Amino acid sequence: MLTVAITIWNGTVSPLFDAAGTLLVIHPDQRRETIDITSLLLLQRIAVLEEKRVQALICGAISQMGLAILSSKGIKGVPWVRGDAEEVYRAFSSSSLATERFALPGCPRGFGGSRHRYGRGAGRGRGWRRGFGYGMGRGMQ
């Protein structure tokens, strides 16, 4: 079993890791602890995860920088998730989290992982920002 952290708000997965107020850490022995992270900056939040030896973080949205830092620290980021924290944890534990039921509205395809549909692409995206590294990166079609 893994040590899993879930950002929570009122018993549900909070919508944004970077601004979450509380972290629920679930240890392999099923012991749970809540940690107030309201006043912590991004790097401090990730330091708390390292200190608690968290191996997977389940959250709503997360900045690309936050996801990259998690990955560099060996912590699996599982973003774009919503729902009751306990139900989400059970679904994660049974490898059934990747369903639309737990998908954050408007999330990129491949939620529950780190694939992004939008964002910096090959610089040939559609729209007014074409040529500046924004868009879907599929080129002109």
Solvent accessible surface area in square Angstrom, and as a share of the most:
residue,aa,sasa,rsa
1,M,148,0.66
2,L,74,0.37
3,T,10,0.06
4,V,3,0.01
5,A,0,0.00
6,I,0,0.00
7,T,0,0.00
8,I,27,0.14
9,W,160,0.56
10,N,124,0.64
11,G,39,0.38
12,T,52,0.30
13,V,9,0.05
14,S,4,0.03
15,P,85,0.53
16,L,73,0.36
17,F,1,0.00
18,D,45,0.24
19,A,74,0.57
20,A,4,0.03
21,G,26,0.25
22,T,43,0.25
23,L,1,0.00
24,L,14,0.07
25,V,0,0.00
26,I,0,0.00
27,H,19,0.08
28,P,64,0.41
29,D,101,0.52
30,Q,80,0.36
31,R,133,0.48
32,R,95,0.35
33,E,46,0.21
34,T,90,0.52
35,I,33,0.17
36,D,106,0.55
37,I,0,0.00
38,T,91,0.53
39,S,102,0.66
40,L,49,0.24
41,L,133,0.66
42,L,28,0.14
43,L,117,0.58
44,Q,85,0.38
45,R,7,0.03
46,I,2,0.01
47,A,50,0.39
48,V,24,0.14
49,L,0,0.00
50,E,78,0.35
51,E,131,0.59
52,K,57,0.24
53,R,196,0.72
54,V,7,0.04
55,Q,82,0.37
56,A,0,0.00
57,L,0,0.00
58,I,0,0.00
59,C,1,0.00
60,G,0,0.00
61,A,23,0.18
62,I,10,0.05
63,S,41,0.27
64,Q,106,0.47
65,M,126,0.56
66,G,0,0.00
67,L,15,0.08
68,A,62,0.48
69,I,31,0.16
70,L,1,0.00
71,S,81,0.52
72,S,89,0.58
73,K,98,0.42
74,G,65,0.62
75,I,8,0.04
76,K,114,0.48
77,G,12,0.12
78,V,4,0.02
79,P,0,0.00
80,W,34,0.12
81,V,0,0.00
82,R,102,0.37
83,G,23,0.22
84,D,58,0.30
85,A,4,0.03
86,E,59,0.27
87,E,59,0.26
88,V,0,0.00
89,Y,9,0.03
90,R,142,0.52
91,A,9,0.07
92,F,38,0.16
93,S,56,0.36
94,S,75,0.48
95,S,108,0.69
96,S,53,0.35
97,L,11,0.05
98,A,81,0.63
99,T,61,0.35
100,E,139,0.63
101,R,154,0.56
102,F,11,0.05
103,A,8,0.06
104,L,32,0.16
105,P,97,0.61
106,G,84,0.81
107,C,24,0.14
108,P,17,0.11
109,R,132,0.48
110,G,36,0.35
111,F,23,0.10
112,G,20,0.19
113,G,22,0.21
114,S,70,0.45
115,R,157,0.57
116,H,68,0.30
117,R,84,0.31
118,Y,124,0.47
119,G,30,0.29
120,R,166,0.61
121,G,38,0.37
122,A,57,0.44
123,G,17,0.16
124,R,124,0.45
125,G,2,0.02
126,R,130,0.47
127,G,43,0.41
128,W,210,0.74
129,R,100,0.36
130,R,114,0.42
131,G,53,0.51
132,F,146,0.61
133,G,17,0.17
134,Y,76,0.29
135,G,21,0.21
136,M,52,0.23
137,G,22,0.21
138,R,119,0.43
139,G,7,0.07
140,M,122,0.55
141,Q,157,0.70
